[in-house]
């Protein structure tokens, strides 16, 4: 039987409870090797940094590196690639600390199929998880992430107009682009894509996005593309239109109840269509458009309320 992949992740200043839940999720998938690096921007206090490092130690994981400084566009891929080099030959599972994978088949079967199909990658699609009313709030570890963020939708695609695709598994010989969105010349062929439950929309995210937008604009955090500041502006514009909440009632966004341990019956058709039709947004397109290629996962009509 093929060995379980090594998990590769660059982790920022998340709450220790999220790290604990994240490790538990992947250990339940029989992941044993965790290759993680911590990077803390300048605004992170020593107490917050120390608490996260202590939680990592309690989980029995030794980080490959701990660095501090600006979060430039090349920071994450540089640290990630060093972790991949350390992990060695074989398959690597790529997941940010707010990304929880749900596989549509047992992980071993997914890897066997990936070995046979040839591209050296397995693809996923982000399903953004939010609260019932769209409030950007914290969560109770005793109740869990599903309870706190029960709705799933394609916020990254339809509001931020960002790339919702993810490389979730890559062979060690396959290079992966920044953000784990693409692997040049190694496009995944698995359908449907793996569900990447994206628990980004928690307490503090608005301040994080505001910081990213400001630092990208003034050059404190260096970026070579316009995508990062543009996506930040789109999210902040959306929050201003919805009283600092995610617009869960917008017909265009079509948020629905989901959980980590089930694959929705609509996932295969809608996620496959989104993966197969996604293109980068057209430069100069209107800020209020809900999506770049399709107006909603189900191609429903409706006003542009995103």
C-alpha positions in Angstrom: 0.0 0.0 0.0 1.2 3.5 -0.8 2.6 5.5 2.1 0.5 8.3 3.4 1.6 11.7 2.1 3.5 14.2 4.1 1.5 17.3 5.0 3.2 20.6 4.0 2.0 23.9 5.5 3.2 27.4 6.1 1.2 28.7 9.1 0.5 32.3 10.2 -0.8 33.7 13.5 -3.9 31.6 13.8 -5.6 30.7 17.1 -4.1 27.6 18.8 -7.6 25.9 18.8 -7.7 26.1 15.0 -4.2 24.5 14.8 -5.4 21.7 17.1 -8.5 21.1 15.1 -6.5 21.1 11.8 -4.0 18.6 13.0 -6.8 16.4 14.4 -8.6 16.5 11.1 -5.6 15.3 9.1 -4.6 12.7 11.6 -8.0 11.2 11.2 -7.0 10.8 7.5 -4.0 8.8 8.7 -1.5 11.6 8.1 1.5 11.1 10.3 4.2 13.4 8.9 3.6 17.1 9.5 6.2 19.4 7.9 5.1 22.9 9.0 6.8 26.3 9.2 5.5 29.3 11.1 5.8 32.9 9.8 4.7 35.8 11.9 4.4 39.4 10.5 5.6 42.3 12.6 2.3 43.1 14.3 2.1 39.7 16.0 2.9 39.9 19.7 5.3 37.6 21.4 2.5 36.2 23.6 0.4 35.2 20.6 3.4 33.7 18.8 4.5 31.7 22.0 1.0 30.4 22.5 0.8 28.9 19.0 4.3 27.4 19.2 3.4 25.8 22.5 0.2 24.3 21.0 2.3 22.9 18.2 4.7 21.3 20.7 1.7 19.8 22.7 0.6 18.2 19.4 4.0 16.5 19.1 5.0 18.5 16.0 8.4 20.3 15.6 8.2 23.1 13.1 10.8 23.1 10.4 11.3 26.9 10.8 9.9 29.9 12.6 10.4 33.2 10.9 9.3 36.8 11.4 8.9 39.8 9.1 6.8 41.1 6.2 4.5 38.7 4.4 5.8 39.2 0.9 4.2 37.4 -2.0 7.2 35.1 -2.2 7.3 34.3 1.5 4.9 31.4 1.5 6.2 29.6 -1.6 9.8 30.0 -0.4 9.1 28.4 3.0 6.8 25.8 1.5 9.3 24.6 -1.0 12.0 24.3 1.7 9.5 22.1 3.6 8.8 20.0 0.5 12.6 19.5 0.0 12.9 18.3 3.6 9.9 16.0 3.3 11.6 14.1 0.4 10.3 11.9 -2.3 6.7 10.8 -2.6 3.3 12.6 -2.4 2.8 15.8 -0.5 -0.5 17.0 0.9 -0.8 20.8 0.7 -3.1 22.6 3.1 -3.1 26.0 4.7 -4.1 25.9 8.4 -7.6 27.1 7.6 -8.1 24.5 4.9 -9.7 21.2 5.8 -9.9 18.6 3.0 -12.9 16.3 2.5 -12.1 13.6 -0.1 -14.8 12.1 -2.3 -13.1 8.7 -1.9 -10.6 7.1 0.6 -7.3 9.0 0.5 -5.5 5.8 -0.5 -7.8 5.3 -3.5 -7.3 8.9 -4.5 -3.5 8.5 -4.5 -3.7 5.2 -6.4 -5.8 6.9 -9.1 -3.4 9.9 -9.2 -0.5 7.6 -9.7 -2.2 6.0 -12.7 -3.6 9.1 -14.3 -0.2 10.7 -14.7 -0.2 14.5 -14.0 1.3 14.1 -10.5 -1.4 16.3 -8.9 -4.8 16.1 -7.4 -7.0 19.1 -7.5 -9.5 20.6 -5.0 -11.9 23.5 -4.9 -12.4 26.0 -2.1 -15.8 25.9 -0.3 -15.9 29.0 1.9 -17.4 28.3 5.3 -19.3 31.1 7.1 -21.6 31.7 10.1 -25.4 31.5 9.7 -25.8 35.3 9.5 -22.4 36.0 7.8 -20.9 37.6 10.9 -17.1 37.3 11.1 -16.9 35.8 14.6 -14.9 33.4 16.7 -15.8 29.9 17.5 -16.1 27.5 20.5 -13.6 24.6 20.2 -16.0 22.5 22.3 -18.7 22.8 19.7 -16.4 22.7 16.6 -16.1 24.4 13.3 -19.1 22.8 11.7 -21.3 24.2 14.4 -19.8 27.7 14.2 -19.6 28.0 10.4 -22.4 25.8 9.0 -22.8 27.4 5.6 -20.7 26.7 2.5 -20.4 28.7 -0.7 -18.1 30.0 -3.4 -17.2 33.3 -1.8 -13.6 33.3 -3.1 -14.7 32.8 -6.6 -17.9 35.0 -6.7 -16.9 37.9 -4.5 -13.1 38.1 -4.5 -12.9 36.8 -8.0 -9.9 34.9 -6.9 -8.7 31.5 -8.1 -10.8 29.0 -6.1 -8.8 26.0 -7.4 -6.2 24.3 -5.2 -3.6 21.7 -5.7 -4.3 19.4 -2.7 -1.8 16.6 -3.5 1.4 16.9 -5.5 4.2 14.5 -6.1 7.5 15.7 -4.9 8.8 16.1 -8.4 6.0 18.6 -9.4 6.5 22.3 -8.8 3.5 24.2 -7.4 2.7 27.9 -7.9 2.2 30.5 -5.2 -0.9 29.9 -3.1 -1.0 26.2 -4.2 -3.5 27.2 -6.9 -1.8 25.7 -9.9 1.0 23.3 -10.9 2.2 24.5 -14.3 2.0 21.7 -17.0 0.5 19.3 -14.4 -3.2 20.1 -14.4 -5.2 17.8 -12.2 -7.7 15.5 -14.0 -9.6 14.2 -11.0 -13.4 14.9 -11.1 -15.1 15.9 -9.0 -12.5 18.0 -7.2 -11.6 17.4 -3.5 -13.6 19.7 -1.2 -11.4 22.3 0.5 -13.4 23.6 3.4 -12.0 27.1 3.8 -12.4 28.4 7.4 -10.9 31.8 6.7 -13.9 34.0 7.5 -13.5 34.1 11.3 -12.9 36.8 13.9 -10.1 39.2 12.9 -10.1 38.5 9.2 -11.4 42.0 8.2 -8.4 43.5 10.1 -6.1 41.1 8.4 -7.4 41.9 4.9 -7.2 45.7 5.7 -3.6 45.2 6.7 -2.8 43.2 3.6 -4.4 45.9 1.3 -2.5 48.7 3.1 0.8 47.0 3.1 0.5 45.8 -0.5 -0.4 49.4 -1.5 2.6 51.0 0.2 5.1 48.3 -0.6 5.7 47.1 2.9 4.6 43.7 1.8 6.0 43.2 -1.7 3.8 41.7 -4.4 4.5 41.3 -8.2 0.8 40.9 -9.2 -2.3 43.0 -8.8 -4.4 40.0 -7.7 -3.6 40.2 -3.9 -4.6 43.8 -3.3 -7.5 43.6 -5.8 -9.0 40.6 -4.0 -8.6 42.4 -0.6 -10.4 45.5 -2.0 -13.3 43.4 -3.3 -13.8 41.7 0.1 -13.7 45.0 1.9 -16.2 46.5 -0.6 -18.5 43.5 0.0 -18.3 43.9 3.8 -19.1 47.6 3.5 -22.2 46.8 1.5 -23.3 44.2 4.1 -22.7 45.9 7.4 -19.4 44.1 8.0 -20.9 40.7 7.3 -20.7 38.2 4.5 -23.9 38.5 2.4 -25.3 35.0 3.1 -28.8 36.0 1.9 -27.6 37.0 -1.5 -29.2 34.7 -4.1 -26.1 35.0 -6.3 -23.8 33.4 -3.6 -26.1 30.5 -2.8 -24.8 29.5 0.6 -26.0 26.1 1.8 -25.6 23.9 4.9 -22.6 21.6 4.7 -20.4 19.6 7.1 -16.8 18.3 7.0 -17.8 14.6 7.0 -20.2 14.6 4.1 -20.0 15.3 0.4 -23.1 17.4 -0.7 -25.2 15.8 -3.4 -24.8 18.9 -5.5 -21.0 18.9 -5.2 -20.0 16.7 -8.1 -21.9 18.6 -10.8 -21.5 22.1 -9.6 -17.8 21.9 -8.5 -16.8 20.1 -11.7 -18.4 22.8 -13.8 -16.7 25.5 -11.9 -13.3 23.9 -12.1 -13.7 23.3 -15.9 -15.0 26.8 -16.7 -13.0 29.0 -14.4 -10.9 31.7 -16.0 -9.1 34.7 -14.4 -11.3 37.8 -14.2 -11.1 40.2 -17.1 -8.9 43.2 -16.2 -11.1 46.3 -15.6 -14.3 44.3 -15.2 -16.9 45.9 -12.8 -16.2 45.5 -9.1 -19.8 44.4 -8.4 -20.0 41.5 -10.7 -20.6 38.3 -8.8 -18.3 36.1 -10.9 -15.9 36.0 -13.7 -17.4 33.2 -15.9 -20.6 32.0 -14.3 -23.0 34.0 -12.2 -23.5 31.3 -9.6 -22.7 27.7 -9.0 -26.0 26.7 -10.4 -26.0 29.3 -13.2 -29.1 30.9 -11.7 -30.1 34.4 -12.7 -30.4 37.2 -10.2 -29.3 40.7 -9.4 -25.6 41.5 -8.8 -25.9 41.8 -5.0 -22.6 40.2 -4.1 
